[in-house]
Amino acid sequence: MNAAAPRELKIRRVSCKKRPRDGPPTHLTPARKRRGGEGAGGGADSCSQRCPTNRRLSSVMAQTQPAEYCSDAEDLFGDYDSLLEDSSLLAKLDDAEQCERQDRKTSKNDVHGQSCGDILTDSILDSLVDEPFEDLPPSQIQFEEQVEVVKRSRLQGGDRASTPDRIGDDARDRHTEDKTKRRSRARRSVTDQLKRTMVCNGAVPSNVSRTAALKEAVVSEEITVAMQAMETVSTETTDLGPFFGLPSKVKDLMHKLRGIKSLYDWQETCLNLDCVQQRKNLIYSLPTSGGKTLVAEILILRELLCRKKDCLFILPYISLVQEKVRGLASFGLELDFMVEEYAGSKGRFPPVKRRNKMSLYVATIEKAHSLVNSLIENGRLDQLGLVVVDELHMLGDGSRGAVIEMTLAKLLYVNSQTQIIGMSATLGNIGDLQTFLKAENYTNDFRPVQLKEYVKLRDTIYEVDPKEEDCFKFSRHLNFKYSSAMQKVDPDHIIALVTEVIPTHSCLVFCPTKKNCENVAVMICKYLKGEFLKHREAEKSVLLRELRDSSDGVVCPVLKRTVPYGLAYHHSGLTTEERKLVEEAYSNGVLCLLACTSTLAAGINLPARRVILRSPYIATDFLKRSQYKQMVGRAGRAGIDTVGESVLILQDKDRNMAKTLVCAPMENCYSNLMHEDGKGILSLILSLIGLDITTSVQRVEEFLRGTLLHVQQEQLCVGRSLWDAVRQCVDLLREKELVTVTTSHRDKSQELQVTKLGRATFKGSVDLTFSDLLYKDLSLGLEGLLLNSYLHLVYLVTPYDMITQCKPDWMIYFRQFTLLSAAEQKMSAVVGVPESFVARKAAGQTVKNSANTAVVQRMYLALVLLSLLRETNVWSVADRFQLSRGFVQTLLSSSSAFCSCVLHFAEELEEFWPFKALLTELTRRLSYCVKAELIPLMEVVGVMEVSDRDAHLS
């Protein structure tokens, strides 16, 4: 037979699904699996007779048996045909095609004008569409459509080839040649088609519903449009996308999770400011309850979803951090970003680097500073796109204000691309903060509910009116009949003021001390009518049961007395679980009155119809203007009340000071880097050198030009210049052996470097005041570390700054001391607290050789912690030491955080290597004890390991 005759090679695809192992063999079946022992070279077909090279496709695809092959379980193509035997299929297809093309060149044109190579290609294309294909990936469907196009092209070409005999040979040859060229251009080689199909199949996602894919595509498209709008923003732009530059899904979530259908006018104006769209820094200030936080959250979501950058949200208190984490966790799940808590002992340094997910770090002031330091040290600060600071006016709040200033100054100096948003109450010197942060300012006096401020003198109510000469305008007299007995118990007429609004409306009574909160709640209950007991009685019973369950069957006697009337107290003496239950009950209206301390005003958002200030004092300190505005700002519940009222109870002696309090402008905010003999600037300089931000005195001075202290140096650096203060601080750090100074021989410049102790101090975030003391305590501990008890380790991690908050009860101290083992008593004597000293103090005798008071008090707190670790019950330990359960829990939380600091401190010093493993375990134990409901779980085997695994998986 003529070698150039057409060859018929049929490859029939039986099914698009995987072949069963017992099915009939095909050309793609490995040779050793075919029935009948058919070898690689057997069964010559028509193609073998016609091809000059005497090659067969079956032998080409199975002539060599590889050492390894992909099993069904390892099928790389999902449910579709896998190439089981031969790993070089594509290469051999190339060889087969080259063979046929070579044959085409030597055999000229046949009677149909087609070569063997053309027939090979066309026959394979024909066979691939013999059977219908179902459930194929989009890329394979596209391939099949291309096959149909090529096949139609061939058929049409065949019709055109049927030319009448009157056409000459030359014309026929030209026509056939043109037809062949067009067909070759329209047709791809088998190898290219298979390669392309395999790549496309690998890229197609599996098991994704069409609905989910469409939703994802819509969100992605909206984000793209928003980003384009942000890049081309103009003054005429009123909206950047479906929801302020965010996908419409975010708007739906706001409605679903928060009940927010629309924004206030000021919020829309603020979000559309040019400085916001151009990512400039911004400070915006409004009265309390004006909705400042929502603006910050929208900006955070835009940074996370659109710009794909991490964000940091700085809040002043642990309770606020925990509340915000709970509130944003649902958004994180729906929008696919991480919400990470950095408070107490929680948080990793540096944070986990995630490939596909952005992170929102919600942190306290101190943790935020440590987080920024770790990002700078690891060269990752550019990943932080936005930093939001709540309560920015706390820059003027002592040592915590200094930490905020250090954090923001480092952000401004190291990475100016990170946007800073500050939220604050109105300040008198907002211009200083603008200069410091290089920020724009937006101010509005909007309140969703009108606030009316009053003061009470004797039995008369006056309205606060700055236009009046006396600042107070008569409003009304109290209409409540007091008996002589009631007058003695309640001389300030608190009962009259609260019964005007409860139980129909809610009320907050701010008290100067924690004990006064409890006393006021009990006093009000004594004179309430019995109808208060019936108001939402069933829900109050549920609340009492939940309080009992959260405290191992014990309920606070005060709460047990007041909750049936719908009253409770709220201060740091409550455990975390108790506070949560009380807050939820108040928000739901089950409780109508809370007697609370000033911390509630700056903490959880619990508005009321009427706010009563029991006194213009916090403990013995007269209220500041900002504190007063925070408290009265809780009056007025948006969406519930149309008006809010505040009443400040005054005595005659406080009248003149109260005028300044309620009518004066807001006080100014000043830098605290020089606070407490410059402790803040010392810590700042040490960290700057340790992080290699600055390595000379000149560069330190350059950095300080970007601080609030530099802006306010005329007011704060009286008697000496700021640069003199810097040089004195460097000298002091040298004296403490925290830094060294070396002089360059080339230009006589001085280079600053941290010592190992200095690095340990700033890496562990240890207060410079206690750095030397901690080093001595750890060194002394190495000499005789007690390992058969937790007491020695617990003593080493008891926070120094909590020593002054607790005065020992000597009888309790002695009783607990006698319960210690002989080894523990010996260890106590070594650190400076012998039994004889405690016994004499308990007996009321004079002690000649007085012990170090700080050491004695620290050991007392260590005994509290040791009892808590052994018994894991806050209530019983608090009762044993006659301390509030809230203080015990705060001590535990502070100790777990300080234990983490000591661990990082010890890791930087080689001589303290034994503490690494010991403190790691202790940190875990203390951390699990932070939450009261988790304390009993400490004795359950495997709880710690499971929690650690879950933390890593997140």
LOSELUM-58794 format. One line per 3 residues: number of its first residue (from 1); for each residue x, y negated, z negated of C-alpha. Coordinates in steps of 0.02 Angstrom, whole numbers, plus 50000, padded with zeros to 5 digits. Layout:
! LOSELUM-58794
NUM	X Y Z | ...;
***
This chain:
! LOSELUM-58794
1	50000 50000 50000 | 50061 49824 50040 | 50150 49749 49889;
4	50076 49579 49927 | 49897 49644 49918 | 49788 49576 49778;
7	49812 49660 49610 | 49664 49695 49500 | 49709 49679 49317;
10	49562 49674 49197 | 49577 49628 49013 | 49409 49645 48932;
13	49377 49567 48761 | 49257 49682 48669 | 49211 49567 48524;
16	49264 49404 48444 | 49268 49488 48275 | 49406 49600 48207;
19	49421 49770 48291 | 49379 49921 48182 | 49527 50035 48155;
22	49434 50183 48235 | 49380 50089 48392 | 49436 50125 48571;
25	49612 50071 48616 | 49640 49919 48726 | 49787 49840 48811;
28	49818 49740 48652 | 49816 49894 48540 | 49989 49947 48482;
31	50054 50096 48580 | 50076 50208 48430 | 49893 50184 48384;
34	49818 50234 48551 | 49730 50402 48561 | 49802 50544 48659;
37	49982 50496 48626 | 49982 50374 48770 | 50154 50296 48773;
40	50214 50128 48824 | 50254 50183 48997 | 50109 50300 49037;
43	49950 50272 49136 | 50009 50175 49289 | 49872 50065 49359;
46	49844 49976 49523 | 49953 49832 49473 | 50102 49950 49451;
49	50082 50007 49631 | 50071 49831 49703 | 50202 49732 49605;
52	50378 49746 49679 | 50457 49734 49508 | 50356 49887 49453;
55	50305 49805 49288 | 50141 49837 49200 | 50057 49715 49080;
58	50022 49852 48954 | 50205 49898 48947 | 50256 49717 48937;
61	50148 49691 48783 | 50191 49853 48694 | 50356 49918 48757;
64	50450 49877 48597 | 50393 49927 48422 | 50436 49791 48295;
67	50493 49826 48119 | 50357 49721 48038 | 50181 49676 48082;
70	50037 49579 48008 | 49906 49686 47923 | 49721 49647 47925;
73	49738 49573 47753 | 49872 49455 47820 | 49777 49409 47978;
76	49829 49232 48020 | 49675 49198 48125 | 49535 49229 48000;
79	49393 49336 48068 | 49458 49334 48247 | 49571 49457 48339;
82	49742 49471 48262 | 49899 49516 48358 | 49945 49664 48252;
85	50097 49741 48329 | 50200 49625 48436 | 50268 49462 48365;
88	50339 49406 48533 | 50178 49410 48635 | 50195 49233 48702;
91	50374 49262 48757 | 50324 49421 48850 | 50178 49334 48932;
94	50305 49207 48996 | 50409 49350 49066 | 50258 49429 49151;
97	50206 49265 49228 | 50382 49227 49289 | 50387 49402 49366;
100	50228 49372 49462 | 50282 49200 49520 | 50445 49272 49584;
103	50345 49402 49676 | 50237 49265 49749 | 50388 49179 49824;
106	50451 49338 49910 | 50285 49403 49974 | 50230 49240 50065;
109	50044 49217 50091 | 49921 49363 50102 | 49760 49364 50206;
112	49669 49265 50071 | 49811 49142 50043 | 49839 49199 49862;
115	49993 49269 49776 | 50005 49403 49644 | 50035 49270 49514;
118	49874 49181 49560 | 49776 49343 49548 | 49853 49382 49379;
121	49803 49216 49309 | 49630 49216 49384 | 49592 49394 49335;
124	49635 49360 49154 | 49529 49202 49156 | 49386 49301 49232;
127	49396 49438 49102 | 49398 49316 48957 | 49220 49262 49000;
130	49147 49433 49036 | 49062 49438 48867 | 48973 49296 48774;
133	49067 49222 48628 | 48983 49180 48464 | 49041 49095 48305;
136	49201 49031 48386 | 49300 48882 48320 | 49278 48718 48415;
139	49451 48733 48494 | 49410 48905 48566 | 49242 48846 48632;
142	49334 48705 48720 | 49453 48835 48795 | 49305 48935 48861;
145	49232 48779 48941 | 49398 48750 49029 | 49394 48930 49093;
148	49222 48898 49169 | 49287 48742 49256 | 49434 48836 49330;
151	49322 48981 49384 | 49199 48864 49472 | 49345 48778 49556;
154	49406 48945 49623 | 49235 48994 49688 | 49213 48827 49775;
157	49386 48843 49849 | 49339 49016 49913 | 49188 48945 50003;
160	49294 48812 50084 | 49419 48947 50137 | 49284 49031 50245;
163	49331 48926 50397 | 49263 48968 50574 | 49381 49052 50696;
166	49388 48896 50804 | 49503 48811 50676 | 49682 48834 50728;
169	49815 48929 50634 | 49904 48768 50586 | 49746 48690 50517;
172	49706 48850 50422 | 49881 48853 50347 | 49870 48669 50294;
175	49696 48695 50223 | 49752 48849 50125 | 49906 48758 50059;
178	49804 48608 49999 | 49677 48723 49918 | 49815 48818 49827;
181	49893 48656 49762 | 49726 48591 49698 | 49688 48757 49614;
184	49860 48763 49532 | 49838 48587 49464 | 49667 48628 49393;
187	49725 48789 49314 | 49836 48808 49161 | 49949 48956 49133;
190	49889 49093 49015 | 50033 49059 48896 | 49993 48873 48878;
193	49809 48910 48851 | 49843 49039 48717 | 49970 48928 48629;
196	49851 48782 48628 | 49706 48888 48568 | 49807 48963 48425;
199	49865 48791 48364 | 49689 48721 48372 | 49616 48872 48281;
202	49743 48851 48142 | 49693 48670 48119 | 49506 48701 48112;
205	49439 48703 47932 | 49344 48857 47880 | 49181 48875 47785;
208	49141 48689 47792 | 48959 48650 47824 | 48918 48531 47964;
211	48822 48419 47842 | 48971 48404 47725 | 49087 48368 47870;
214	48972 48230 47934 | 48959 48150 47762 | 49147 48152 47743;
217	49167 48077 47915 | 49046 47935 47872 | 49141 47893 47711;
220	49308 47897 47803 | 49240 47785 47940 | 49173 47660 47814;
223	49340 47653 47724 | 49428 47623 47891 | 49310 47481 47934;
226	49332 47405 47762 | 49522 47411 47777 | 49515 47327 47948;
229	49404 47191 47876 | 49523 47165 47730 | 49669 47143 47849;
232	49577 47013 47951 | 49486 46925 47809 | 49433 46745 47839;
235	49345 46611 47740 | 49182 46651 47830 | 49183 46831 47770;
238	49042 46864 47647 | 49058 47052 47635 | 49196 47172 47683;
241	49093 47328 47707 | 48940 47423 47650 | 48980 47383 47467;
244	49116 47250 47445 | 49239 47345 47551 | 49188 47515 47484;
247	49085 47654 47562 | 48898 47651 47532 | 48920 47810 47429;
250	48996 47702 47291 | 48840 47593 47287 | 48732 47747 47272;
253	48840 47810 47128 | 48826 47643 47039 | 48638 47659 47047;
256	48637 47843 47000 | 48765 47839 46858 | 48747 47661 46792;
259	48573 47609 46846 | 48647 47456 46936 | 48546 47408 47090;
262	48623 47239 47126 | 48760 47125 47062 | 48745 46956 46978;
265	48779 46805 47088 | 48942 46764 46998 | 49003 46944 47025;
268	48973 46933 47212 | 49059 46763 47217 | 49208 46829 47120;
271	49228 46984 47229 | 49224 46878 47386 | 49353 46751 47330;
274	49494 46726 47455 | 49625 46763 47322 | 49541 46930 47285;
277	49533 46982 47467 | 49713 46929 47494 | 49765 47030 47340;
280	49829 46883 47240 | 49832 46890 47051 | 49673 46830 46965;
283	49615 46781 46790 | 49428 46769 46768 | 49341 46721 46606;
286	49159 46729 46554 | 49063 46745 46390 | 49042 46916 46312;
289	48913 47029 46397 | 48928 46934 46561 | 48975 47089 46662;
292	49163 47061 46682 | 49207 47247 46678 | 49101 47293 46830;
295	49202 47175 46941 | 49363 47257 46883 | 49294 47431 46916;
298	49245 47387 47094 | 49420 47319 47127 | 49495 47477 47053;
301	49389 47589 47163 | 49438 47488 47316 | 49622 47508 47274;
304	49605 47695 47245 | 49497 47737 47396 | 49549 47610 47527;
307	49731 47568 47493 | 49771 47740 47420 | 49866 47669 47272;
310	49863 47715 47087 | 49786 47594 46961 | 49814 47552 46778;
313	49673 47492 46663 | 49738 47420 46498 | 49617 47414 46350;
316	49653 47359 46171 | 49586 47506 46070 | 49587 47696 46079;
319	49397 47701 46062 | 49379 47588 46214 | 49499 47696 46315;
322	49402 47853 46273 | 49236 47769 46316 | 49304 47708 46483;
325	49376 47879 46527 | 49206 47958 46495 | 49120 47824 46598;
328	49234 47838 46749 | 49258 48027 46749 | 49099 48053 46851;
331	49160 47930 46983 | 49324 48024 46990 | 49236 48189 47022;
334	49123 48116 47157 | 49257 48012 47244 | 49404 48132 47220;
337	49527 48037 47110 | 49600 48075 46939 | 49555 47982 46778;
340	49697 48004 46652 | 49693 47953 46469 | 49845 47871 46391;
343	49804 47844 46208 | 49870 47911 46043 | 49975 48063 46084;
346	49895 48088 46256 | 49985 48048 46418 | 50138 48113 46511;
349	50295 48013 46549 | 50323 47999 46693 | 50147 48040 46751;
352	50116 48190 46863 | 50153 48148 47044 | 50005 48205 47148;
355	50015 48232 47335 | 49835 48207 47389 | 49745 48124 47243;
358	49761 47949 47174 | 49762 47921 46986 | 49678 47794 46874;
361	49775 47777 46711 | 49667 47712 46568 | 49786 47661 46430;
364	49805 47569 46266 | 49925 47421 46260 | 50071 47521 46190;
367	50045 47671 46306 | 50032 47558 46458 | 50202 47482 46417;
370	50281 47655 46403 | 50197 47708 46566 | 50265 47558 46661;
373	50439 47590 46589 | 50435 47771 46649 | 50377 47720 46824;
376	50518 47592 46836 | 50646 47718 46775 | 50592 47845 46906;
379	50577 47718 47048 | 50389 47744 47065 | 50320 47574 47019;
382	50275 47541 47201 | 50141 47677 47185 | 50048 47564 47063;
385	49937 47451 47169 | 49828 47367 47037 | 49840 47329 46850;
388	49686 47268 46756 | 49706 47194 46582 | 49551 47179 46474;
391	49549 47050 46334 | 49696 46955 46409 | 49685 46827 46269;
394	49763 46959 46156 | 49929 46895 46226 | 49920 46783 46074;
397	49889 46926 45951 | 50052 46961 45859 | 50160 47109 45906;
400	50028 47184 46021 | 50025 47022 46119 | 50214 47035 46140;
403	50194 47210 46213 | 50066 47147 46341 | 50183 47007 46391;
406	50330 47126 46413 | 50227 47242 46521 | 50162 47106 46636;
409	50331 47020 46650 | 50412 47183 46708 | 50275 47210 46837;
412	50299 47034 46906 | 50489 47051 46913 | 50510 47228 46979;
415	50364 47242 47102 | 50275 47083 47153 | 50159 47185 47268;
418	50064 47254 47118 | 49906 47150 47096 | 49865 47094 46918;
421	49686 47057 46864 | 49657 46983 46691 | 49488 46973 46602;
424	49468 46856 46456 | 49356 46748 46353 | 49373 46562 46386;
427	49542 46494 46329 | 49599 46318 46296 | 49764 46336 46391;
430	49716 46450 46534 | 49839 46352 46642 | 49987 46425 46548;
433	49927 46601 46586 | 49901 46555 46769 | 50080 46493 46781;
436	50146 46649 46695 | 50051 46771 46806 | 50057 46664 46964;
439	49869 46688 46968 | 49711 46601 47023 | 49574 46565 46896;
442	49387 46592 46904 | 49277 46533 46761 | 49089 46544 46737;
445	48976 46517 46588 | 48848 46645 46648 | 48756 46752 46521;
448	48621 46875 46575 | 48524 46832 46417 | 48516 46660 46338;
451	48605 46647 46170 | 48543 46535 46030 | 48664 46505 45886;
454	48605 46466 45709 | 48680 46444 45537 | 48593 46471 45370;
457	48622 46362 45217 | 48522 46415 45062 | 48348 46454 45133;
460	48358 46338 45284 | 48401 46384 45463 | 48494 46257 45571;
463	48524 46269 45758 | 48702 46241 45819 | 48704 46086 45930;
466	48872 46005 45974 | 48779 45847 46028 | 48722 45815 45850;
469	48833 45710 45739 | 48827 45841 45602 | 48838 45982 45731;
472	48685 46064 45650 | 48502 46027 45690 | 48361 46080 45574;
475	48260 46225 45642 | 48150 46303 45506 | 48135 46370 45329;
478	48137 46555 45291 | 47961 46623 45266 | 47990 46768 45147;
481	47937 46784 44966 | 48078 46837 44852 | 48054 46901 44676;
484	48182 46852 44545 | 48255 47029 44551 | 48271 47023 44739;
487	48350 46851 44730 | 48488 46919 44619 | 48521 47069 44730;
490	48508 46974 44895 | 48555 46791 44868 | 48598 46770 45053;
493	48423 46820 45111 | 48486 46958 45223 | 48327 47059 45198;
496	48221 46913 45260 | 48329 46891 45414 | 48332 47075 45466;
499	48148 47113 45434 | 48101 46978 45560 | 48168 47088 45701;
502	48178 47271 45646 | 48117 47402 45685 | 48044 47331 45847;
505	48210 47254 45897 | 48391 47294 45853 | 48504 47201 45734;
508	48690 47196 45691 | 48753 47134 45523 | 48940 47094 45523;
511	49019 47111 45351 | 49192 47054 45290 | 49246 47224 45219;
514	49209 47409 45246 | 49139 47430 45072 | 49024 47282 45097;
517	48952 47367 45253 | 48895 47517 45152 | 48828 47410 45010;
520	48726 47299 45127 | 48648 47450 45215 | 48596 47529 45049;
523	48532 47363 44980 | 48419 47333 45130 | 48344 47509 45117;
526	48289 47478 44937 | 48167 47342 44991 | 48102 47412 45156;
529	47923 47473 45166 | 47876 47655 45186 | 47820 47627 45366;
532	48003 47618 45417 | 48020 47802 45369 | 47887 47852 45497;
535	47965 47758 45642 | 48043 47892 45758 | 48050 48010 45611;
538	48084 48168 45712 | 48234 48092 45803 | 48308 48034 45639;
541	48296 48211 45573 | 48390 48273 45726 | 48525 48141 45697;
544	48548 48195 45516 | 48563 48376 45570 | 48694 48330 45701;
547	48792 48231 45571 | 48787 48381 45456 | 48844 48500 45593;
550	48988 48386 45643 | 49054 48381 45465 | 49049 48565 45415;
553	48882 48549 45327 | 48922 48387 45234 | 48834 48221 45260;
556	48894 48055 45193 | 48781 48009 45044 | 48760 47832 45111;
559	48707 47890 45284 | 48592 48020 45205 | 48507 47877 45113;
562	48499 47749 45254 | 48469 47849 45415 | 48287 47894 45371;
565	48252 47706 45370 | 48339 47682 45538 | 48495 47602 45463;
568	48679 47650 45462 | 48852 47577 45437 | 48992 47573 45564;
571	49177 47552 45521 | 49343 47644 45529 | 49293 47751 45379;
574	49184 47858 45492 | 49257 48006 45583 | 49264 48003 45773;
577	49114 48118 45789 | 49012 48019 45663 | 49046 47856 45753;
580	48995 47933 45919 | 48831 47999 45849 | 48790 47834 45763;
583	48827 47734 45920 | 48720 47846 46030 | 48575 47838 45906;
586	48586 47648 45900 | 48594 47633 46090 | 48439 47745 46105;
589	48342 47645 45975 | 48336 47784 45844 | 48436 47669 45730;
592	48380 47488 45729 | 48516 47411 45619 | 48703 47433 45596;
595	48804 47353 45457 | 48976 47341 45535 | 49149 47262 45530;
598	49221 47143 45660 | 49305 47286 45754 | 49137 47333 45831;
601	49130 47162 45917 | 49294 47194 46009 | 49260 47378 46034;
604	49108 47476 46093 | 48975 47377 46185 | 48824 47384 46067;
607	48714 47230 46096 | 48572 47175 45982 | 48425 47057 45981;
610	48494 46969 45826 | 48672 46963 45758 | 48699 46911 45577;
613	48870 46860 45512 | 48868 46900 45327 | 49014 46781 45296;
616	49133 46671 45397 | 49277 46778 45332 | 49364 46939 45382;
619	49428 47003 45216 | 49506 46842 45148 | 49547 46760 45316;
622	49431 46629 45392 | 49363 46676 45562 | 49450 46617 45720;
625	49348 46538 45858 | 49380 46686 45975 | 49326 46812 45842;
628	49167 46714 45809 | 49123 46706 45994 | 49151 46893 46012;
631	49032 46932 45869 | 48891 46816 45921 | 48916 46872 46101;
634	48839 47039 46055 | 48670 46954 46040 | 48555 46979 46187;
637	48527 47142 46279 | 48521 47126 46468 | 48364 47204 46542;
640	48283 47223 46371 | 48278 47053 46284 | 48249 46881 46357;
643	48344 46794 46218 | 48479 46832 46092 | 48504 46753 45921;
646	48651 46737 45804 | 48644 46680 45623 | 48799 46632 45524;
649	48770 46634 45335 | 48865 46492 45250 | 48901 46433 45075;
652	48911 46247 45039 | 49099 46255 45019 | 49121 46323 45195;
655	49010 46197 45285 | 49146 46081 45350 | 49257 46224 45410;
658	49106 46304 45495 | 49079 46146 45599 | 49250 46170 45677;
661	49217 46355 45698 | 49054 46340 45796 | 49081 46176 45890;
664	49268 46161 45925 | 49341 46212 46094 | 49426 46379 46112;
667	49598 46392 46035 | 49756 46406 46138 | 49849 46568 46175;
670	50036 46571 46139 | 50176 46695 46176 | 50224 46813 46034;
673	50396 46867 46096 | 50473 46761 45957 | 50349 46829 45828;
676	50423 46910 45671 | 50599 46841 45695 | 50604 46880 45880;
679	50565 47066 45867 | 50474 47060 46033 | 50615 46979 46131;
682	50741 47099 46053 | 50640 47248 46111 | 50618 47169 46284;
685	50804 47139 46310 | 50847 47315 46252 | 50726 47395 46376;
688	50783 47281 46518 | 50962 47340 46494 | 50912 47521 46471;
691	50807 47522 46630 | 50947 47437 46729 | 50833 47291 46769;
694	50966 47174 46702 | 51147 47209 46658 | 51211 47037 46607;
697	51160 46891 46498 | 51135 46785 46654 | 51012 46908 46729;
700	50921 46922 46562 | 50898 46734 46568 | 50837 46748 46748;
703	50708 46878 46696 | 50645 46773 46551 | 50604 46631 46670;
706	50457 46738 46723 | 50382 46755 46547 | 50247 46660 46455;
709	50380 46617 46326 | 50475 46517 46458 | 50315 46426 46508;
712	50286 46377 46326 | 50466 46357 46269 | 50443 46174 46223;
715	50310 46219 46094 | 50389 46383 46034 | 50576 46354 46039;
718	50591 46209 45920 | 50766 46174 45854 | 50855 46288 45977;
721	50845 46324 46162 | 50778 46485 46233 | 50949 46529 46301;
724	51028 46511 46130 | 50896 46630 46065 | 50940 46755 46203;
727	51125 46755 46159 | 51084 46776 45974 | 50974 46925 46016;
730	51113 47006 46119 | 51234 46982 45973 | 51108 47060 45854;
733	51085 47210 45967 | 51273 47232 45969 | 51277 47227 45778;
736	51143 47362 45771 | 51249 47465 45893 | 51109 47472 46018;
739	51205 47389 46161 | 51387 47366 46210 | 51467 47221 46303;
742	51612 47247 46424 | 51707 47106 46509 | 51751 47120 46693;
745	51936 47088 46731 | 51892 47023 46904 | 51774 46878 46865;
748	51773 46882 46674 | 51584 46916 46675 | 51505 47018 46535;
751	51411 47177 46576 | 51281 47246 46456 | 51249 47432 46429;
754	51140 47526 46305 | 51216 47649 46183 | 51143 47821 46155;
757	51052 47754 46002 | 50986 47607 46102 | 50923 47721 46240;
760	50839 47835 46112 | 50756 47683 46033 | 50675 47614 46190;
763	50638 47786 46267 | 50549 47837 46107 | 50458 47668 46094;
766	50524 47655 45917 | 50505 47488 45828 | 50677 47407 45812;
769	50638 47373 45629 | 50635 47560 45594 | 50764 47623 45719;
772	50909 47630 45596 | 50799 47704 45460 | 50733 47840 45574;
775	50910 47887 45626 | 50963 47902 45444 | 50810 48005 45398;
778	50839 48127 45541 | 51025 48140 45499 | 50984 48176 45317;
781	50856 48304 45373 | 50988 48401 45469 | 51089 48427 45311;
784	50953 48526 45224 | 50801 48545 45336 | 50662 48643 45250;
787	50596 48768 45378 | 50480 48879 45273 | 50355 48736 45261;
790	50290 48594 45368 | 50318 48467 45228 | 50492 48408 45280;
793	50446 48388 45464 | 50281 48304 45420 | 50373 48181 45308;
796	50491 48136 45452 | 50346 48096 45569 | 50239 48000 45444;
799	50225 47824 45521 | 50323 47688 45430 | 50193 47556 45468;
802	50055 47651 45373 | 50150 47655 45209 | 50077 47491 45148;
805	49898 47542 45188 | 49883 47667 45046 | 49926 47652 44862;
808	49948 47821 44775 | 49832 47880 44637 | 49968 47945 44520;
811	49862 48079 44436 | 49813 48149 44607 | 49994 48131 44663;
814	50059 48231 44514 | 49924 48365 44531 | 49965 48394 44715;
817	50151 48389 44680 | 50138 48529 44553 | 50053 48638 44685;
820	50207 48631 44796 | 50329 48776 44803 | 50500 48762 44719;
823	50583 48736 44888 | 50461 48597 44933 | 50488 48509 44766;
826	50675 48520 44791 | 50659 48445 44964 | 50553 48303 44892;
829	50689 48266 44765 | 50821 48262 44902 | 50729 48126 44999;
832	50706 48023 44840 | 50546 48080 44752 | 50589 48192 44602;
835	50454 48274 44497 | 50507 48178 44342 | 50470 48012 44426;
838	50294 48065 44480 | 50258 48140 44307 | 50309 47979 44216;
841	50203 47872 44333 | 50054 47987 44308 | 50074 47973 44118;
844	50082 47784 44130 | 50260 47777 44065 | 50394 47654 44117;
847	50522 47726 44238 | 50699 47665 44210 | 50775 47724 44374;
850	50644 47663 44494 | 50631 47759 44658 | 50615 47679 44829;
853	50432 47627 44839 | 50422 47654 45027 | 50491 47831 45011;
856	50369 47874 44871 | 50218 47810 44968 | 50276 47897 45126;
859	50289 48063 45033 | 50112 48038 44968 | 50047 48019 45146;
862	50149 48172 45196 | 50058 48272 45062 | 49892 48216 45136;
865	49948 48275 45309 | 50014 48440 45240 | 49847 48475 45155;
868	49756 48436 45317 | 49865 48554 45419 | 49836 48692 45293;
871	49648 48671 45269 | 49599 48587 45434 | 49453 48496 45354;
874	49448 48307 45348 | 49309 48300 45219 | 49390 48412 45088;
877	49560 48327 45106 | 49483 48153 45094 | 49388 48205 44938;
880	49544 48283 44858 | 49648 48125 44881 | 49503 48004 44855;
883	49527 47925 45026 | 49400 47885 45160 | 49383 48019 45292;
886	49410 47886 45424 | 49578 47839 45349 | 49631 48022 45344;
889	49588 48041 45527 | 49677 47879 45572 | 49831 47939 45478;
892	49826 48102 45575 | 49807 48013 45742 | 49948 47891 45704;
895	50061 48033 45647 | 50033 48132 45807 | 50078 47978 45911;
898	50232 47940 45805 | 50284 48123 45812 | 50288 48108 46001;
901	50397 47952 45985 | 50518 48040 45867 | 50528 48186 45987;
904	50580 48072 46131 | 50701 47983 46014 | 50783 48149 45963;
907	50794 48211 46143 | 50913 48068 46187 | 51035 48110 46045;
910	51132 48272 46057 | 51157 48292 45871 | 50968 48307 45847;
913	50945 48453 45967 | 50865 48565 45833 | 50719 48444 45819;
916	50666 48465 46000 | 50579 48632 45981 | 50518 48596 45805;
919	50439 48428 45846 | 50364 48491 46008 | 50264 48619 45911;
922	50219 48495 45774 | 50158 48369 45902 | 50039 48499 45970;
925	49970 48541 45800 | 49945 48360 45752 | 49867 48320 45920;
928	49738 48457 45902 | 49695 48392 45730 | 49658 48218 45796;
931	49479 48267 45838 | 49387 48333 45689 | 49285 48457 45789;
934	49443 48539 45856 | 49532 48563 45690 | 49456 48735 45649;
937	49510 48796 45821 | 49693 48782 45772 | 49685 48955 45691;
940	49610 49037 45846 | 49743 49134 45942 | 49770 49070 46120;
943	49678 48905 46105 | 49838 48805 46120 | 49901 48903 46270;
946	49735 48887 46363 | 49727 48700 46331 | 49905 48677 46393;
949	49867 48777 46550 | 49713 48673 46586 | 49814 48515 46563;
952	49941 48573 46692 | 49806 48627 46814 | 49730 48455 46811;
***
